[in-house]
Amino acid sequence: MPSPSEASQFLASLDADWARLVTMIGPRPDTAPDTQEPYEALVRAVAYQQLHGKVAAAILGRLLELHGGQFPAPAALVATDVAQLRACGFSGRKITYITGLAQAALAGNIPDHATALAMEDEALITQLTALPGIGRWTVEMMLMHTLRRADILPVDDLGVREGFRRLKGLSTAPTPRLLRDIGLAWSPHRSSAAWYLWRVPRDYLPP
């Protein structure tokens, strides 16, 4: 897997806009390998869906408090009373989704970390998006942040598309399909490209 510093150098070499952004943000830092299980990553991602980050973090914090400060194993989550999950802040729909994920993990339908590491990106996306409440974006976040895949571009992510719009001084953000085509030039470092695009300042003005 290429290092973040190699990815930063590669992106800076693409054109003057990318070079300016990489210089402004700085090199992408190296991070320690993540050992979080895909089941946990997916439950956390569901918690964050359509919520402000601080709100979702508070909900997850209350869930952990219910389980002695530890993230609940699948069996423990299934056994958690629905009223307690509502008190944490989960909506009825999200309770259905996260308990469904726990049941899927118990049934062996969510691979463990070691198995997931050995699977191809699209194979994981196909398998996990078959689960209720799990879309492609959610699996892509797991691929990028939990499995540390280097070449994932979440083209449906508004932050990534808006970041590219600001980077290039466009009047409108590219469609997911157009960004997918544009992003081919960023391979094999598309995860790092997304990392930078998330960090383009809102008041960014290209030269």
C-alpha positions in Angstrom: 0.0 0.0 0.0 1.5 3.4 -0.9 2.3 5.8 1.9 0.4 9.0 2.5 3.5 11.0 1.7 3.7 9.3 -1.7 0.1 10.1 -2.3 0.6 13.8 -1.4 3.5 14.0 -3.8 1.6 12.3 -6.5 -1.4 14.6 -6.2 0.8 17.7 -6.0 2.2 16.7 -9.4 -1.2 16.6 -11.1 -1.5 20.3 -11.8 -1.0 23.7 -10.2 -4.4 23.6 -8.4 -3.5 20.3 -6.6 0.0 21.5 -5.9 -1.4 24.6 -4.2 -3.9 22.6 -2.2 -1.3 20.1 -1.0 1.1 22.9 0.0 -1.7 24.7 1.9 -3.0 21.6 3.7 0.3 19.9 4.1 1.2 16.3 3.7 -1.4 13.7 4.7 -0.3 12.3 8.0 0.6 8.6 8.5 -1.9 6.8 10.8 -1.7 3.6 12.7 -3.4 0.6 11.3 -7.0 0.3 12.4 -8.1 -3.0 14.0 -11.8 -2.0 14.3 -14.2 -4.7 13.1 -16.3 -4.0 10.0 -19.4 -4.7 12.1 -18.5 -1.8 14.5 -17.5 0.5 11.6 -20.8 0.0 9.9 -22.8 0.6 13.1 -20.9 3.7 13.7 -21.4 4.9 10.2 -25.2 4.3 10.5 -25.2 6.4 13.7 -23.6 9.3 11.7 -25.9 9.1 8.8 -27.7 12.5 8.3 -26.6 13.8 11.6 -24.1 16.5 12.8 -20.9 14.8 13.9 -21.2 16.0 17.5 -24.8 14.7 17.8 -23.8 11.3 16.4 -20.8 11.1 18.7 -23.0 11.8 21.7 -25.4 9.1 20.7 -22.5 6.6 20.3 -21.1 7.7 23.7 -24.4 6.9 25.4 -24.4 3.5 23.7 -21.0 2.7 25.0 -22.0 3.9 28.5 -24.8 1.2 28.4 -22.1 -1.4 27.9 -19.5 -0.4 30.4 -17.6 1.9 28.1 -17.0 -0.8 25.5 -18.6 -1.0 22.0 -21.2 -3.8 22.3 -20.5 -7.1 20.6 -23.2 -8.2 18.2 -25.0 -10.4 20.7 -25.0 -7.6 23.3 -26.4 -5.1 20.9 -29.2 -7.6 19.9 -30.0 -8.0 23.5 -30.2 -4.3 24.3 -33.7 -3.1 25.0 -35.2 -0.9 22.3 -36.2 1.7 24.8 -32.6 2.0 25.9 -31.5 2.5 22.3 -34.1 5.2 21.9 -32.8 6.9 25.0 -29.4 6.9 23.5 -30.9 9.0 20.6 -31.2 6.4 17.9 -34.3 6.8 15.7 -36.6 3.8 15.2 -35.2 3.3 11.7 -31.6 3.4 12.9 -32.4 0.9 15.7 -33.7 -1.5 13.0 -30.5 -1.0 11.0 -28.0 -1.4 13.8 -29.7 -4.4 15.3 -29.9 -5.8 11.8 -26.2 -5.4 11.4 -25.6 -7.2 14.7 -27.8 -10.1 13.6 -26.0 -10.2 10.2 -22.6 -10.3 12.1 -23.9 -13.2 14.2 -25.0 -15.0 11.1 -21.6 -14.5 9.5 -22.8 -12.1 6.8 -20.4 -9.4 7.8 -16.8 -10.5 7.5 -14.3 -10.0 10.3 -11.4 -7.7 10.0 -8.9 -10.2 8.7 -11.4 -11.6 6.1 -12.4 -8.1 5.0 -8.7 -7.2 4.4 -8.4 -10.1 2.0 -11.5 -9.2 0.0 -11.6 -7.0 -3.1 -13.3 -3.5 -2.8 -16.2 -4.3 -5.0 -16.8 -7.7 -3.5 -17.2 -6.0 -0.1 -19.4 -3.3 -1.4 -21.7 -5.9 -3.1 -21.9 -8.0 0.0 -22.5 -5.3 2.5 -24.8 -3.1 0.5 -27.2 -6.0 0.5 -27.8 -5.3 4.3 -30.7 -2.9 5.2 -29.5 0.7 5.8 -26.1 0.2 4.2 -25.4 2.1 1.0 -22.3 2.3 -1.1 -21.1 5.5 0.7 -21.2 3.8 4.1 -19.1 0.9 2.8 -16.7 3.3 1.1 -16.2 5.0 4.5 -15.3 1.7 6.1 -13.0 0.8 3.2 -11.2 4.2 3.6 -11.1 4.6 7.3 -11.1 1.1 8.8 -9.4 -1.0 6.1 -7.2 1.9 4.9 -7.8 1.2 1.2 -5.8 3.7 -0.8 -7.9 4.0 -3.9 -11.5 4.8 -2.9 -13.3 7.8 -4.2 -16.8 8.4 -2.7 -18.3 10.3 -5.6 -21.7 10.5 -3.9 -20.1 12.5 -1.0 -21.2 16.1 -1.1 -18.1 17.3 0.7 -15.8 15.7 -1.9 -17.8 17.1 -4.8 -18.0 20.6 -3.2 -14.3 20.5 -2.4 -13.5 19.8 -6.1 -15.8 22.7 -7.1 -14.0 25.1 -4.8 -10.6 23.7 -5.9 -11.3 24.4 -9.5 -13.4 27.6 -9.1 -16.5 26.0 -10.7 -20.0 27.4 -10.5 -21.5 24.0 -9.7 -20.2 20.8 -8.3 -19.6 17.9 -10.7 -22.1 15.1 -10.8 -21.0 11.8 -9.2 -20.6 10.3 -12.7 -18.5 13.2 -13.9 -16.3 13.1 -10.7 -15.8 9.4 -11.1 -14.4 10.0 -14.6 -12.3 13.0 -13.5 -11.0 11.0 -10.6 -9.5 8.2 -12.7 -6.5 10.5 -13.1 -6.0 10.4 -9.3 -5.7 6.6 -9.1 -4.1 4.9 -7.2 -4.4 7.6 -4.6 -8.1 8.5 -4.7 -8.6 8.0 -1.0 -6.0 10.7 -0.4 -7.6 12.9 -3.0 -10.9 12.7 -1.1 -9.0 13.5 2.1 -7.7 16.7 0.6 -11.0 17.6 -1.0 -12.7 17.3 2.3 -10.3 20.0 3.6 -10.7 22.6 0.9 -11.7 25.7 2.9 -15.2 27.1 2.3 -13.7 30.5 1.4 -11.1 29.0 -0.9 -10.4 31.1 -4.0 -8.3 29.6 -6.8 -5.6 31.9 -8.2 
